[in-house]
Amino acid sequence: MSAVLFPSADSAYSADRQIAQLRIPPHSIEGESSVLGGLLLDNSAWDRVGDLLADQDFYRHEHQLIYGAIGWLINSSKPADIITVFERLQSLGKAEEIGGLSYLNALAQYVPSASNIRRYAE
């Protein structure tokens, strides 16, 4: 009499995790944070990354929203700093979704300068 083999729940779970990990696109949260922080510190850095990145290039949804707000402000010839980006996101009803003013402040403090921003964007 032959035994019927059933996969264990653990092996099924492991296979599901492996498949899920394959679906995650390559990303660098640190790189994203550095790009956003650099833009908040130096709006002229937009000229170095605006042609490389779009909102959808960011893995974190919060970063997509922040980058979109920064781009909108700069393309509207307005300054993009912690306060103006926060106000733009507030006007869209998205300020709390990104973590509020404290998260924007943390991004600006994350990177010491925007000098390497193109490298982070790549």
N, CA, C and O atoms as CSV, one atom per row, in Angstrom:
chain,resi,resn,atom,element,x,y,z
A,1,MET,N,N,0.848,-1.173,0.000
A,1,MET,CA,C,0.000,0.000,0.000
A,1,MET,C,C,0.898,1.241,0.000
A,1,MET,O,O,1.803,1.356,0.827
A,2,SER,N,N,0.652,2.143,-0.903
A,2,SER,CA,C,1.483,3.337,-0.984
A,2,SER,C,C,0.869,4.468,-0.170
A,2,SER,O,O,-0.351,4.595,-0.071
A,3,ALA,N,N,1.728,5.273,0.400
A,3,ALA,CA,C,1.266,6.396,1.218
A,3,ALA,C,C,1.032,7.603,0.314
A,3,ALA,O,O,1.787,7.838,-0.630
A,4,VAL,N,N,-0.002,8.351,0.608
A,4,VAL,CA,C,-0.289,9.584,-0.112
A,4,VAL,C,C,0.435,10.708,0.614
A,4,VAL,O,O,0.266,10.899,1.818
A,5,LEU,N,N,1.234,11.439,-0.128
A,5,LEU,CA,C,1.992,12.521,0.484
A,5,LEU,C,C,1.277,13.843,0.262
A,5,LEU,O,O,0.900,14.189,-0.858
A,6,PHE,N,N,1.103,14.562,1.338
A,6,PHE,CA,C,0.512,15.888,1.271
A,6,PHE,C,C,1.571,16.891,1.699
A,6,PHE,O,O,2.289,16.656,2.670
A,7,PRO,N,N,1.675,17.991,0.995
A,7,PRO,CA,C,2.652,18.985,1.420
A,7,PRO,C,C,2.234,19.559,2.770
A,7,PRO,O,O,1.049,19.777,3.026
A,8,SER,N,N,3.194,19.794,3.603
A,8,SER,CA,C,2.877,20.365,4.914
A,8,SER,C,C,2.489,21.828,4.752
A,8,SER,O,O,2.796,22.468,3.746
A,9,ALA,N,N,1.816,22.332,5.759
A,9,ALA,CA,C,1.413,23.738,5.745
A,9,ALA,C,C,2.645,24.635,5.727
A,9,ALA,O,O,2.633,25.703,5.116
A,10,ASP,N,N,3.709,24.195,6.400
A,10,ASP,CA,C,4.932,24.994,6.432
A,10,ASP,C,C,5.559,25.135,5.049
A,10,ASP,O,O,6.016,26.218,4.686
A,11,SER,N,N,5.585,24.058,4.280
A,11,SER,CA,C,6.191,24.147,2.950
A,11,SER,C,C,5.331,24.981,2.008
A,11,SER,O,O,5.858,25.682,1.145
A,12,ALA,N,N,4.018,24.911,2.167
A,12,ALA,CA,C,3.130,25.745,1.349
A,12,ALA,C,C,3.327,27.212,1.699
A,12,ALA,O,O,3.360,28.068,0.814
A,13,TYR,N,N,3.460,27.504,2.999
A,13,TYR,CA,C,3.687,28.879,3.441
A,13,TYR,C,C,5.022,29.388,2.908
A,13,TYR,O,O,5.118,30.525,2.447
A,14,SER,N,N,6.039,28.552,2.972
A,14,SER,CA,C,7.364,28.923,2.494
A,14,SER,C,C,7.339,29.223,0.995
A,14,SER,O,O,7.956,30.187,0.543
A,15,ALA,N,N,6.639,28.414,0.239
A,15,ALA,CA,C,6.533,28.639,-1.208
A,15,ALA,C,C,5.802,29.941,-1.496
A,15,ALA,O,O,6.199,30.687,-2.391
A,16,ASP,N,N,4.733,30.225,-0.744
A,16,ASP,CA,C,3.995,31.478,-0.922
A,16,ASP,C,C,4.883,32.679,-0.622
A,16,ASP,O,O,4.831,33.681,-1.336
A,17,ARG,N,N,5.694,32.590,0.421
A,17,ARG,CA,C,6.600,33.690,0.768
A,17,ARG,C,C,7.628,33.914,-0.326
A,17,ARG,O,O,7.945,35.054,-0.663
A,18,GLN,N,N,8.147,32.835,-0.879
A,18,GLN,CA,C,9.143,32.961,-1.943
A,18,GLN,C,C,8.543,33.621,-3.177
A,18,GLN,O,O,9.187,34.457,-3.811
A,19,ILE,N,N,7.338,33.256,-3.513
A,19,ILE,CA,C,6.660,33.865,-4.662
A,19,ILE,C,C,6.405,35.339,-4.394
A,19,ILE,O,O,6.614,36.173,-5.275
A,20,ALA,N,N,5.957,35.671,-3.192
A,20,ALA,CA,C,5.692,37.067,-2.841
A,20,ALA,C,C,6.971,37.894,-2.918
A,20,ALA,O,O,6.938,39.036,-3.378
A,21,GLN,N,N,8.088,37.341,-2.479
A,21,GLN,CA,C,9.350,38.068,-2.535
A,21,GLN,C,C,9.792,38.318,-3.970
A,21,GLN,O,O,10.425,39.336,-4.248
A,22,LEU,N,N,9.477,37.426,-4.868
A,22,LEU,CA,C,9.823,37.626,-6.272
A,22,LEU,C,C,9.016,38.754,-6.895
A,22,LEU,O,O,9.451,39.357,-7.876
A,23,ARG,N,N,7.861,39.040,-6.346
A,23,ARG,CA,C,6.998,40.093,-6.893
A,23,ARG,C,C,7.392,41.484,-6.420
A,23,ARG,O,O,6.934,42.475,-6.990
A,24,ILE,N,N,8.227,41.583,-5.398
A,24,ILE,CA,C,8.643,42.882,-4.883
A,24,ILE,C,C,9.678,43.467,-5.831
A,24,ILE,O,O,10.726,42.861,-6.055
A,25,PRO,N,N,9.393,44.645,-6.391
A,25,PRO,CA,C,10.366,45.241,-7.308
A,25,PRO,C,C,11.613,45.691,-6.544
A,25,PRO,O,O,11.544,45.962,-5.345
A,26,PRO,N,N,12.741,45.769,-7.230
A,26,PRO,CA,C,13.950,46.249,-6.564
A,26,PRO,C,C,13.732,47.673,-6.067
A,26,PRO,O,O,13.141,48.501,-6.762
A,27,HIS,N,N,14.207,47.945,-4.875
A,27,HIS,CA,C,14.033,49.282,-4.323
A,27,HIS,C,C,15.075,49.542,-3.249
A,27,HIS,O,O,15.697,48.618,-2.726
A,28,SER,N,N,15.251,50.806,-2.932
A,28,SER,CA,C,16.135,51.224,-1.852
A,28,SER,C,C,15.442,52.354,-1.110
A,28,SER,O,O,15.394,53.488,-1.589
A,29,ILE,N,N,14.913,52.039,0.051
A,29,ILE,CA,C,14.237,53.060,0.854
A,29,ILE,C,C,15.233,54.155,1.227
A,29,ILE,O,O,14.878,55.334,1.258
A,30,GLU,N,N,16.474,53.772,1.509
A,30,GLU,CA,C,17.501,54.753,1.858
A,30,GLU,C,C,17.777,55.686,0.684
A,30,GLU,O,O,17.920,56.895,0.869
A,31,GLY,N,N,17.851,55.129,-0.516
A,31,GLY,CA,C,18.062,55.950,-1.706
A,31,GLY,C,C,16.907,56.903,-1.943
A,31,GLY,O,O,17.111,58.074,-2.265
A,32,GLU,N,N,15.679,56.391,-1.781
A,32,GLU,CA,C,14.494,57.238,-1.941
A,32,GLU,C,C,14.515,58.377,-0.929
A,32,GLU,O,O,14.265,59.531,-1.278
A,33,SER,N,N,14.812,58.051,0.315
A,33,SER,CA,C,14.845,59.067,1.371
A,33,SER,C,C,15.916,60.112,1.087
A,33,SER,O,O,15.714,61.297,1.351
A,34,SER,N,N,17.044,59.681,0.556
A,34,SER,CA,C,18.132,60.605,0.239
A,34,SER,C,C,17.754,61.549,-0.893
A,34,SER,O,O,18.079,62.735,-0.848
A,35,VAL,N,N,17.073,61.034,-1.901
A,35,VAL,CA,C,16.619,61.888,-3.004
A,35,VAL,C,C,15.637,62.934,-2.483
A,35,VAL,O,O,15.782,64.122,-2.773
A,36,LEU,N,N,14.651,62.502,-1.723
A,36,LEU,CA,C,13.639,63.431,-1.218
A,36,LEU,C,C,14.251,64.448,-0.262
A,36,LEU,O,O,13.949,65.639,-0.341
A,37,GLY,N,N,15.105,63.982,0.635
A,37,GLY,CA,C,15.766,64.895,1.563
A,37,GLY,C,C,16.632,65.901,0.830
A,37,GLY,O,O,16.644,67.083,1.174
A,38,GLY,N,N,17.361,65.434,-0.186
A,38,GLY,CA,C,18.193,66.332,-0.977
A,38,GLY,C,C,17.382,67.395,-1.690
A,38,GLY,O,O,17.795,68.553,-1.761
A,39,LEU,N,N,16.230,67.010,-2.220
A,39,LEU,CA,C,15.364,67.982,-2.899
A,39,LEU,C,C,14.794,69.003,-1.922
A,39,LEU,O,O,14.652,70.177,-2.262
A,40,LEU,N,N,14.468,68.562,-0.719
A,40,LEU,CA,C,13.951,69.495,0.284
A,40,LEU,C,C,15.022,70.493,0.713
A,40,LEU,O,O,14.710,71.634,1.052
A,41,LEU,N,N,16.272,70.069,0.700
A,41,LEU,CA,C,17.377,70.956,1.079
A,41,LEU,C,C,17.805,71.881,-0.053
A,41,LEU,O,O,18.216,73.015,0.191
A,42,ASP,N,N,17.709,71.401,-1.284
A,42,ASP,CA,C,18.236,72.146,-2.433
A,42,ASP,C,C,17.348,71.917,-3.650
A,42,ASP,O,O,17.489,70.913,-4.348
A,43,ASN,N,N,16.439,72.845,-3.899
A,43,ASN,CA,C,15.508,72.700,-5.015
A,43,ASN,C,C,16.201,72.668,-6.369
A,43,ASN,O,O,15.658,72.110,-7.323
A,44,SER,N,N,17.386,73.253,-6.473
A,44,SER,CA,C,18.091,73.223,-7.758
A,44,SER,C,C,18.533,71.802,-8.116
A,44,SER,O,O,18.878,71.531,-9.266
A,45,ALA,N,N,18.524,70.904,-7.146
A,45,ALA,CA,C,18.860,69.498,-7.414
A,45,ALA,C,C,17.816,68.843,-8.314
A,45,ALA,O,O,18.077,67.791,-8.899
A,46,TRP,N,N,16.640,69.454,-8.430
A,46,TRP,CA,C,15.594,68.934,-9.319
A,46,TRP,C,C,16.126,68.799,-10.743
A,46,TRP,O,O,15.770,67.865,-11.462
A,47,ASP,N,N,16.984,69.743,-11.145
A,47,ASP,CA,C,17.559,69.705,-12.492
A,47,ASP,C,C,18.395,68.451,-12.721
A,47,ASP,O,O,18.579,68.033,-13.864
A,48,ARG,N,N,18.897,67.853,-11.660
A,48,ARG,CA,C,19.744,66.659,-11.777
A,48,ARG,C,C,18.961,65.355,-11.709
A,48,ARG,O,O,19.469,64.313,-12.124
A,49,VAL,N,N,17.727,65.392,-11.189
A,49,VAL,CA,C,16.964,64.137,-11.050
A,49,VAL,C,C,15.609,64.152,-11.741
A,49,VAL,O,O,15.015,63.096,-11.960
A,50,GLY,N,N,15.116,65.325,-12.084
A,50,GLY,CA,C,13.788,65.422,-12.684
A,50,GLY,C,C,13.636,64.617,-13.960
A,50,GLY,O,O,12.547,64.131,-14.267
A,51,ASP,N,N,14.727,64.474,-14.707
A,51,ASP,CA,C,14.672,63.701,-15.953
A,51,ASP,C,C,14.821,62.198,-15.717
A,51,ASP,O,O,14.543,61.400,-16.613
A,52,LEU,N,N,15.255,61.810,-14.525
A,52,LEU,CA,C,15.472,60.392,-14.218
A,52,LEU,C,C,14.284,59.723,-13.540
A,52,LEU,O,O,14.035,58.534,-13.735
A,53,LEU,N,N,13.557,60.491,-12.747
A,53,LEU,CA,C,12.542,59.900,-11.873
A,53,LEU,C,C,11.138,60.413,-12.141
A,53,LEU,O,O,10.938,61.560,-12.538
A,54,ALA,N,N,10.184,59.545,-11.915
A,54,ALA,CA,C,8.758,59.895,-11.896
A,54,ALA,C,C,8.201,59.398,-10.566
A,54,ALA,O,O,8.833,58.591,-9.885
A,55,ASP,N,N,7.028,59.876,-10.204
A,55,ASP,CA,C,6.397,59.463,-8.940
A,55,ASP,C,C,6.396,57.945,-8.786
A,55,ASP,O,O,6.700,57.418,-7.716
A,56,GLN,N,N,6.054,57.259,-9.859
A,56,GLN,CA,C,5.881,55.809,-9.819
A,56,GLN,C,C,7.194,55.052,-9.619
A,56,GLN,O,O,7.178,53.853,-9.339
A,57,ASP,N,N,8.314,55.730,-9.756
A,57,ASP,CA,C,9.604,55.076,-9.553
A,57,ASP,C,C,9.898,54.810,-8.080
A,57,ASP,O,O,10.781,54.019,-7.747
A,58,PHE,N,N,9.160,55.470,-7.211
A,58,PHE,CA,C,9.364,55.286,-5.780
A,58,PHE,C,C,8.557,54.088,-5.299
A,58,PHE,O,O,7.394,53.922,-5.668
A,59,TYR,N,N,9.177,53.265,-4.480
A,59,TYR,CA,C,8.527,52.057,-3.968
A,59,TYR,C,C,7.467,52.399,-2.920
A,59,TYR,O,O,6.353,51.877,-2.969
A,60,ARG,N,N,7.809,53.265,-1.982
A,60,ARG,CA,C,6.861,53.620,-0.920
A,60,ARG,C,C,5.848,54.635,-1.444
A,60,ARG,O,O,6.213,55.628,-2.073
A,61,HIS,N,N,4.584,54.370,-1.177
A,61,HIS,CA,C,3.512,55.267,-1.615
A,61,HIS,C,C,3.709,56.674,-1.047
A,61,HIS,O,O,3.472,57.665,-1.738
A,62,GLU,N,N,4.139,56.756,0.203
A,62,GLU,CA,C,4.376,58.062,0.824
A,62,GLU,C,C,5.416,58.846,0.034
A,62,GLU,O,O,5.279,60.055,-0.156
A,63,HIS,N,N,6.440,58.164,-0.417
A,63,HIS,CA,C,7.491,58.831,-1.180
A,63,HIS,C,C,6.987,59.274,-2.552
A,63,HIS,O,O,7.414,60.308,-3.065
A,64,GLN,N,N,6.089,58.505,-3.142
A,64,GLN,CA,C,5.480,58.915,-4.409
A,64,GLN,C,C,4.725,60.226,-4.226
A,64,GLN,O,O,4.834,61.133,-5.052
A,65,LEU,N,N,3.961,60.321,-3.143
A,65,LEU,CA,C,3.185,61.531,-2.875
A,65,LEU,C,C,4.095,62.726,-2.621
A,65,LEU,O,O,3.846,63.819,-3.129
A,66,ILE,N,N,5.140,62.523,-1.842
A,66,ILE,CA,C,6.066,63.611,-1.517
A,66,ILE,C,C,6.794,64.080,-2.774
A,66,ILE,O,O,6.899,65.282,-3.017
A,67,TYR,N,N,7.293,63.148,-3.566
A,67,TYR,CA,C,7.996,63.512,-4.799
A,67,TYR,C,C,7.058,64.267,-5.745
A,67,TYR,O,O,7.462,65.241,-6.380
A,68,GLY,N,N,5.824,63.821,-5.833
A,68,GLY,CA,C,4.843,64.507,-6.670
A,68,GLY,C,C,4.598,65.933,-6.210
A,68,GLY,O,O,4.488,66.846,-7.029
A,69,ALA,N,N,4.512,66.123,-4.898
A,69,ALA,CA,C,4.296,67.467,-4.353
A,69,ALA,C,C,5.509,68.356,-4.609
A,69,ALA,O,O,5.360,69.520,-4.980
A,70,ILE,N,N,6.700,67.815,-4.413
A,70,ILE,CA,C,7.922,68.582,-4.673
A,70,ILE,C,C,7.974,68.981,-6.149
A,70,ILE,O,O,8.239,70.139,-6.472
A,71,GLY,N,N,7.725,68.036,-7.028
A,71,GLY,CA,C,7.743,68.321,-8.463
A,71,GLY,C,C,6.721,69.366,-8.860
A,71,GLY,O,O,7.013,70.257,-9.657
A,72,TRP,N,N,5.518,69.258,-8.304
A,72,TRP,CA,C,4.466,70.225,-8.619
A,72,TRP,C,C,4.885,71.626,-8.193
A,72,TRP,O,O,4.713,72.585,-8.945
A,73,LEU,N,N,5.434,71.745,-6.986
A,73,LEU,CA,C,5.858,73.059,-6.491
A,73,LEU,C,C,6.977,73.641,-7.352
A,73,LEU,O,O,6.910,74.800,-7.761
A,74,ILE,N,N,7.992,72.846,-7.623
A,74,ILE,CA,C,9.131,73.343,-8.401
A,74,ILE,C,C,8.704,73.706,-9.820
A,74,ILE,O,O,9.122,74.740,-10.342
A,75,ASN,N,N,7.888,72.882,-10.445
A,75,ASN,CA,C,7.411,73.181,-11.799
A,75,ASN,C,C,6.450,74.359,-11.837
A,75,ASN,O,O,6.193,74.921,-12.902
A,76,SER,N,N,5.915,74.738,-10.672
A,76,SER,CA,C,5.060,75.924,-10.562
A,76,SER,C,C,5.867,77.139,-10.126
A,76,SER,O,O,5.299,78.165,-9.753
A,77,SER,N,N,7.190,77.024,-10.172
A,77,SER,CA,C,8.119,78.095,-9.768
A,77,SER,C,C,7.912,78.523,-8.323
A,77,SER,O,O,8.025,79.703,-7.992
A,78,LYS,N,N,7.608,77.556,-7.467
A,78,LYS,CA,C,7.437,77.813,-6.036
A,78,LYS,C,C,8.510,77.036,-5.284
A,78,LYS,O,O,8.980,76.003,-5.760
A,79,PRO,N,N,8.895,77.528,-4.116
A,79,PRO,CA,C,9.890,76.786,-3.337
A,79,PRO,C,C,9.292,75.493,-2.785
A,79,PRO,O,O,8.120,75.443,-2.412
A,80,ALA,N,N,10.108,74.463,-2.742
A,80,ALA,CA,C,9.676,73.176,-2.183
A,80,ALA,C,C,10.521,72.900,-0.949
A,80,ALA,O,O,11.619,72.351,-1.045
A,81,ASP,N,N,10.003,73.283,0.203
A,81,ASP,CA,C,10.678,72.993,1.460
A,81,ASP,C,C,9.717,72.213,2.349
A,81,ASP,O,O,8.620,71.857,1.917
A,82,ILE,N,N,10.112,71.952,3.557
A,82,ILE,CA,C,9.285,71.136,4.446
A,82,ILE,C,C,7.881,71.717,4.589
A,82,ILE,O,O,6.890,70.991,4.508
A,83,ILE,N,N,7.804,73.011,4.799
A,83,ILE,CA,C,6.506,73.660,5.041
A,83,ILE,C,C,5.652,73.687,3.779
A,83,ILE,O,O,4.474,73.335,3.823
A,84,THR,N,N,6.232,74.099,2.654
A,84,THR,CA,C,5.423,74.212,1.435
A,84,THR,C,C,4.978,72.845,0.921
A,84,THR,O,O,3.871,72.706,0.401
A,85,VAL,N,N,5.832,71.840,1.063
A,85,VAL,CA,C,5.441,70.484,0.653
A,85,VAL,C,C,4.319,69.985,1.560
A,85,VAL,O,O,3.353,69.385,1.088
A,86,PHE,N,N,4.448,70.234,2.859
A,86,PHE,CA,C,3.398,69.841,3.803
A,86,PHE,C,C,2.078,70.527,3.450
A,86,PHE,O,O,1.026,69.888,3.440
A,87,GLU,N,N,2.138,71.828,3.161
A,87,GLU,CA,C,0.919,72.568,2.803
A,87,GLU,C,C,0.307,72.039,1.511
A,87,GLU,O,O,-0.915,71.933,1.399
A,88,ARG,N,N,1.141,71.711,0.544
A,88,ARG,CA,C,0.634,71.141,-0.716
A,88,ARG,C,C,-0.068,69.809,-0.448
A,88,ARG,O,O,-1.161,69.566,-0.959
A,89,LEU,N,N,0.552,68.963,0.343
A,89,LEU,CA,C,-0.054,67.670,0.669
A,89,LEU,C,C,-1.326,67.847,1.498
A,89,LEU,O,O,-2.281,67.087,1.343
A,90,GLN,N,N,-1.337,68.850,2.375
A,90,GLN,CA,C,-2.559,69.152,3.140
A,90,GLN,C,C,-3.693,69.535,2.203
A,90,GLN,O,O,-4.828,69.092,2.380
A,91,SER,N,N,-3.388,70.354,1.211
A,91,SER,CA,C,-4.423,70.795,0.267
A,91,SER,C,C,-4.988,69.624,-0.533
A,91,SER,O,O,-6.120,69.681,-1.014
A,92,LEU,N,N,-4.196,68.565,-0.671
A,92,LEU,CA,C,-4.648,67.359,-1.374
A,92,LEU,C,C,-5.262,66.334,-0.427
A,92,LEU,O,O,-5.735,65.283,-0.860
A,93,GLY,N,N,-5.252,66.646,0.874
A,93,GLY,CA,C,-5.769,65.708,1.871
A,93,GLY,C,C,-4.849,64.519,2.095
A,93,GLY,O,O,-5.309,63.454,2.507
A,94,LYS,N,N,-3.563,64.681,1.830
A,94,LYS,CA,C,-2.606,63.568,1.919
A,94,LYS,C,C,-1.531,63.769,2.981
A,94,LYS,O,O,-0.656,62.916,3.126
A,95,ALA,N,N,-1.571,64.865,3.724
A,95,ALA,CA,C,-0.497,65.183,4.671
A,95,ALA,C,C,-0.327,64.121,5.746
A,95,ALA,O,O,0.800,63.736,6.059
A,96,GLU,N,N,-1.404,63.651,6.305
A,96,GLU,CA,C,-1.296,62.635,7.356
A,96,GLU,C,C,-0.922,61.276,6.774
A,96,GLU,O,O,-0.312,60.450,7.453
A,97,GLU,N,N,-1.285,61.052,5.532
A,97,GLU,CA,C,-0.973,59.781,4.872
A,97,GLU,C,C,0.537,59.567,4.715
A,97,GLU,O,O,1.009,58.431,4.690
A,98,ILE,N,N,1.284,60.664,4.609
A,98,ILE,CA,C,2.733,60.540,4.441
A,98,ILE,C,C,3.475,60.580,5.772
A,98,ILE,O,O,4.695,60.424,5.806
A,99,GLY,N,N,2.754,60.785,6.858
A,99,GLY,CA,C,3.402,60.827,8.168
A,99,GLY,C,C,3.512,62.225,8.741
A,99,GLY,O,O,4.124,62.427,9.790
A,100,GLY,N,N,2.917,63.192,8.052
A,100,GLY,CA,C,2.868,64.552,8.570
A,100,GLY,C,C,4.190,65.301,8.476
A,100,GLY,O,O,5.148,64.874,7.832
A,101,LEU,N,N,4.185,66.426,9.146
A,101,LEU,CA,C,5.334,67.330,9.140
A,101,LEU,C,C,6.578,66.667,9.733
A,101,LEU,O,O,7.696,66.937,9.295
A,102,SER,N,N,6.386,65.811,10.715
A,102,SER,CA,C,7.543,65.167,11.354
A,102,SER,C,C,8.292,64.261,10.370
A,102,SER,O,O,9.519,64.179,10.424
A,103,TYR,N,N,7.574,63.583,9.477
A,103,TYR,CA,C,8.253,62.719,8.505
A,103,TYR,C,C,9.022,63.556,7.484
A,103,TYR,O,O,10.142,63.206,7.112
A,104,LEU,N,N,8.432,64.649,7.034
A,104,LEU,CA,C,9.140,65.530,6.096
A,104,LEU,C,C,10.404,66.088,6.743
A,104,LEU,O,O,11.451,66.178,6.101
A,105,ASN,N,N,10.301,66.459,8.009
A,105,ASN,CA,C,11.458,66.965,8.738
A,105,ASN,C,C,12.543,65.893,8.837
A,105,ASN,O,O,13.727,66.186,8.670
A,106,ALA,N,N,12.140,64.662,9.106
A,106,ALA,CA,C,13.099,63.560,9.189
A,106,ALA,C,C,13.799,63.337,7.848
A,106,ALA,O,O,14.997,63.057,7.814
A,107,LEU,N,N,13.062,63.460,6.747
A,107,LEU,CA,C,13.674,63.303,5.421
A,107,LEU,C,C,14.737,64.365,5.176
A,107,LEU,O,O,15.815,64.068,4.661
A,108,ALA,N,N,14.428,65.599,5.548
A,108,ALA,CA,C,15.376,66.692,5.332
A,108,ALA,C,C,16.632,66.506,6.176
A,108,ALA,O,O,17.717,66.932,5.779
A,109,GLN,N,N,16.491,65.880,7.327
A,109,GLN,CA,C,17.648,65.649,8.193
A,109,GLN,C,C,18.397,64.375,7.823
A,109,GLN,O,O,19.510,64.154,8.299
A,110,TYR,N,N,17.808,63.546,6.989
A,110,TYR,CA,C,18.381,62.244,6.636
A,110,TYR,C,C,19.660,62.373,5.818
A,110,TYR,O,O,20.582,61.570,5.964
A,111,VAL,N,N,19.711,63.371,4.970
A,111,VAL,CA,C,20.848,63.527,4.051
A,111,VAL,C,C,21.546,64.860,4.340
A,111,VAL,O,O,20.878,65.885,4.478
A,112,PRO,N,N,22.881,64.859,4.435
A,112,PRO,CA,C,23.583,66.098,4.773
A,112,PRO,C,C,23.594,67.136,3.651
A,112,PRO,O,O,23.656,68.335,3.922
A,113,SER,N,N,23.533,66.687,2.391
A,113,SER,CA,C,23.507,67.625,1.268
A,113,SER,C,C,22.909,66.929,0.051
A,113,SER,O,O,22.667,65.722,0.051
A,114,ALA,N,N,22.681,67.726,-0.978
A,114,ALA,CA,C,22.110,67.182,-2.212
A,114,ALA,C,C,23.194,66.891,-3.247
A,114,ALA,O,O,22.882,66.621,-4.406
A,115,SER,N,N,24.450,66.943,-2.846
A,115,SER,CA,C,25.539,66.813,-3.821
A,115,SER,C,C,25.563,65.462,-4.540
A,115,SER,O,O,25.989,65.403,-5.694
A,116,ASN,N,N,25.126,64.394,-3.908
A,116,ASN,CA,C,25.135,63.067,-4.542
A,116,ASN,C,C,23.754,62.618,-5.012
A,116,ASN,O,O,23.525,61.425,-5.211
A,117,ILE,N,N,22.858,63.540,-5.185
A,117,ILE,CA,C,21.460,63.192,-5.451
A,117,ILE,C,C,21.280,62.399,-6.749
A,117,ILE,O,O,20.445,61.497,-6.808
A,118,ARG,N,N,22.039,62.719,-7.765
A,118,ARG,CA,C,21.887,61.977,-9.028
A,118,ARG,C,C,22.263,60.504,-8.831
A,118,ARG,O,O,21.615,59.619,-9.389
A,119,ARG,N,N,23.274,60.251,-8.065
A,119,ARG,CA,C,23.684,58.869,-7.766
A,119,ARG,C,C,22.573,58.139,-7.020
A,119,ARG,O,O,22.292,56.977,-7.314
A,120,TYR,N,N,21.938,58.806,-6.058
A,120,TYR,CA,C,20.837,58.185,-5.317
A,120,TYR,C,C,19.663,57.894,-6.247
A,120,TYR,O,O,18.984,56.877,-6.101
A,121,ALA,N,N,19.428,58.789,-7.199
A,121,ALA,CA,C,18.302,58.627,-8.124
A,121,ALA,C,C,18.520,57.462,-9.081
A,121,ALA,O,O,17.566,56.808,-9.500
A,122,GLU,N,N,19.766,57.210,-9.420
A,122,GLU,CA,C,20.057,56.125,-10.360
A,122,GLU,C,C,19.828,54.792,-9.701
A,122,GLU,O,O,20.019,53.751,-10.330
